[in-house]
Amino acid sequence: MATFAPPPRRPLPEAADVVVIGAGVMGLSVAYQLLRARRAGQRLHVVVVDQGYLAGGASGRNGGGVRAQWSTELNIELMRESLTLCAAFAREHRIHTWFRRGGYLFVAKEPAKVAMLEASAALQRRCGLATELLDASRAAELVPELDPEQIGRASYNPDDAVVFPWPFIWGYADSATRLGAEVHPFTEVIAVEHTGGRIDRVVTQRGSIRAPVVVNAAGAYSPQVATLAGVTLPNTPHRHEICASEPLKAWLTPLVADLDTGLYFSQSSRGELVGGVSDPRAPDDHDQGSSARFLALYSRALLRLCPRLERLKVLRQWAGLYDLTPDRNPIVGEVDEPSGFFQASGFMGHGFMMAPVIGKCLAQAILTGTPDPRLAPWHLRRFASGELLDEGMIIG
Ligand SMILES: Cc1cc2nc3c(=O)[nH]c(=O)nc-3n(C[C@H](O)[C@H](O)[C@H](O)COP(=O)(O)OP(=O)(O)OC[C@H]3O[C@@H](n4cnc5c(N)ncnc54)[C@H](O)[C@@H]3O)c2cc1C
């Protein structure tokens, strides 16, 4: 009888120029962009290691929402660039991404949220986005199932989009590998060594790799990885649940997000309604289990906004981890010490959409030694100096 034998695993190299810890969308984007942006003829050995399989982290569990509607100029500018990169991804990486530009419709009723929505929409228009502010009846024209009574104001950017997340991981992994990167799944990092204030070596349970540059893209495990190098990150993991319904006839074009409840939902190309909701009481640990409490919260928030969905059947639910920072903004860039140790973490519910542009910025910073000045506010040192940031257009 034939027995299945897994293929022999490729040994780890003894040395590399850059080791990326985490083969989620962020780590793979950085790896790909490093190789794409290196000088012609430059030899650059990039190794990506992951403790699990590709798409096992938040990158394989998310809703695929990609938008430029934010409340700060920095996020609007970066995400506009990321949307362009997402739109071009299929052609660049020769993989279908199910990119659908149906727009994002944000709604709000609480006065403080309405004020924030209005101020953000005005800023987005000043930044050149096509965002429109809508009253309740115009919003219900766009999505007739919405109850106008529950809407004070809405903002709509037709250029926002939804994608299927997995092809982004496969696309980046394939393209990076084609350009010379090594991607090693099931390779857990257990130590990050430095000497004389400089990063020196990454130790995994399969062997160690000497490298002068290490990127921490370990998602909700980034603080644990940072600790291995003696660096403290203030991030905490937070479970975020999501579900998919039975397939329905196509009825919904934009992704709808309710700033009052943290509800969001979109319709996939297969007809399923895919959505989630904020749960401030979800555990702050690495639990990725599913709960009945989520289903109750989700259905309550969904029926408040769309009473006609009363008979909708949920077919699947799952969960992933948000990686939260105290000011709900990311931590990106090289830490002060040890040098050569770069961070890309704290992306909460929007790291998927940010990965294309952040990968580019971080790769440039690593290759040139000059950080992108736009990302200066996202440096880890802001938590010590007290220069915390604010971003209102956050859901989930
Ligand atoms: C349910 C849900 C819905 C979401 N919806 C959206 C959305 O619509 N739009 C959006 O932009 N974002 C969304 N997000 C957020 C988004 O998924 C994340 O911000 C993004 O995927 C983070 O990518 P990452 O590569 O940093 O982390 P991850 O994808 O989590 O990857 C980190 C990797 O590091 C590996 N790792 C950890 N520790 C080690 C170690 N010691 N050694 C080796 N490897 C290690 C892990 O195995 C993992 O594969 C959602 C998240 C969830 C959970």
Ligand as a Chemical Component Dictionary entry (heavy atoms), coordinates in Angstrom:
data_LIG
# 
_chem_comp.id                   LIG 
_chem_comp.type                 NON-POLYMER 
_chem_comp.pdbx_formal_charge   0 
_chem_comp.three_letter_code    LIG 
# 
loop_
_chem_comp_atom.comp_id 
_chem_comp_atom.atom_id 
_chem_comp_atom.alt_atom_id 
_chem_comp_atom.type_symbol 
_chem_comp_atom.charge 
_chem_comp_atom.model_Cartn_x 
_chem_comp_atom.model_Cartn_y 
_chem_comp_atom.model_Cartn_z 
_chem_comp_atom.pdbx_ordinal 
LIG C1  C1  C 0 -12.002 38.940 10.735 1  
LIG C2  C2  C 0 -11.074 40.012 10.231 2  
LIG C3  C3  C 0 -11.510 40.892 9.247  3  
LIG C4  C4  C 0 -10.638 41.863 8.737  4  
LIG N1  N1  N 0 -11.049 42.647 7.696  5  
LIG C5  C5  C 0 -10.158 43.469 7.089  6  
LIG C6  C6  C 0 -10.515 44.207 5.935  7  
LIG O1  O1  O 0 -11.646 44.127 5.436  8  
LIG N2  N2  N 0 -9.578  45.006 5.368  9  
LIG C7  C7  C 0 -8.308  45.114 5.873  10 
LIG O2  O2  O 0 -7.506  45.873 5.339  11 
LIG N3  N3  N 0 -7.937  44.434 6.978  12 
LIG C8  C8  C 0 -8.828  43.609 7.590  13 
LIG N4  N4  N 0 -8.443  42.907 8.690  14 
LIG C9  C9  C 0 -7.105  43.108 9.247  15 
LIG C10 C10 C 0 -6.039  42.408 8.421  16 
LIG O3  O3  O 0 -6.422  41.070 8.161  17 
LIG C11 C11 C 0 -4.698  42.441 9.159  18 
LIG O4  O4  O 0 -4.409  43.751 9.593  19 
LIG C12 C12 C 0 -3.567  41.975 8.247  20 
LIG O5  O5  O 0 -3.899  40.754 7.627  21 
LIG C13 C13 C 0 -2.302  41.841 9.047  22 
LIG O6  O6  O 0 -1.344  41.211 8.216  23 
LIG P1  P1  P 0 0.018   40.738 8.837  24 
LIG O7  O7  O 0 0.796   40.134 7.723  25 
LIG O8  O8  O 0 0.626   41.868 9.590  26 
LIG O9  O9  O 0 -0.385  39.655 9.950  27 
LIG P2  P2  P 0 -0.801  38.111 9.804  28 
LIG O10 O10 O 0 -1.555  37.841 8.573  29 
LIG O11 O11 O 0 -1.432  37.733 11.093 30 
LIG O12 O12 O 0 0.573   37.395 9.631  31 
LIG C14 C14 C 0 1.501   37.291 10.692 32 
LIG C15 C15 C 0 2.233   35.972 10.513 33 
LIG O13 O13 O 0 3.284   35.917 11.472 34 
LIG C16 C16 C 0 3.460   34.575 11.832 35 
LIG N5  N5  N 0 4.190   34.488 13.103 36 
LIG C17 C17 C 0 3.792   34.914 14.329 37 
LIG N6  N6  N 0 4.747   34.638 15.248 38 
LIG C18 C18 C 0 5.779   34.034 14.588 39 
LIG C19 C19 C 0 7.020   33.498 14.988 40 
LIG N7  N7  N 0 7.455   33.524 16.271 41 
LIG N8  N8  N 0 7.817   32.917 14.045 42 
LIG C20 C20 C 0 7.420   32.868 12.747 43 
LIG N9  N9  N 0 6.232   33.355 12.319 44 
LIG C21 C21 C 0 5.427   33.942 13.220 45 
LIG C22 C22 C 0 2.025   34.049 11.937 46 
LIG O14 O14 O 0 1.990   32.638 11.802 47 
LIG C23 C23 C 0 1.331   34.776 10.783 48 
LIG O15 O15 O 0 1.236   33.985 9.608  49 
LIG C24 C24 C 0 -9.312  41.964 9.251  50 
LIG C25 C25 C 0 -8.880  41.112 10.267 51 
LIG C26 C26 C 0 -9.740  40.137 10.750 52 
LIG C27 C27 C 0 -9.260  39.214 11.832 53 
# 
loop_
_chem_comp_bond.comp_id 
_chem_comp_bond.atom_id_1 
_chem_comp_bond.atom_id_2 
_chem_comp_bond.value_order 
_chem_comp_bond.pdbx_ordinal 
LIG C1  C2  SING 1  
LIG C2  C3  SING 2  
LIG C2  C26 DOUB 3  
LIG C3  C4  DOUB 4  
LIG C4  N1  SING 5  
LIG C4  C24 SING 6  
LIG N1  C5  DOUB 7  
LIG C5  C6  SING 8  
LIG C5  C8  SING 9  
LIG C6  O1  DOUB 10 
LIG C6  N2  SING 11 
LIG N2  C7  SING 12 
LIG C7  O2  DOUB 13 
LIG C7  N3  SING 14 
LIG N3  C8  DOUB 15 
LIG C8  N4  SING 16 
LIG N4  C9  SING 17 
LIG N4  C24 SING 18 
LIG C9  C10 SING 19 
LIG C10 O3  SING 20 
LIG C10 C11 SING 21 
LIG C11 O4  SING 22 
LIG C11 C12 SING 23 
LIG C12 O5  SING 24 
LIG C12 C13 SING 25 
LIG C13 O6  SING 26 
LIG O6  P1  SING 27 
LIG P1  O7  DOUB 28 
LIG P1  O8  SING 29 
LIG P1  O9  SING 30 
LIG O9  P2  SING 31 
LIG P2  O10 DOUB 32 
LIG P2  O11 SING 33 
LIG P2  O12 SING 34 
LIG O12 C14 SING 35 
LIG C14 C15 SING 36 
LIG C15 O13 SING 37 
LIG C15 C23 SING 38 
LIG O13 C16 SING 39 
LIG C16 N5  SING 40 
LIG C16 C22 SING 41 
LIG N5  C17 SING 42 
LIG N5  C21 SING 43 
LIG C17 N6  DOUB 44 
LIG N6  C18 SING 45 
LIG C18 C19 SING 46 
LIG C18 C21 DOUB 47 
LIG C19 N7  SING 48 
LIG C19 N8  DOUB 49 
LIG N8  C20 SING 50 
LIG C20 N9  DOUB 51 
LIG N9  C21 SING 52 
LIG C22 O14 SING 53 
LIG C22 C23 SING 54 
LIG C23 O15 SING 55 
LIG C24 C25 DOUB 56 
LIG C25 C26 SING 57 
LIG C26 C27 SING 58 
# 
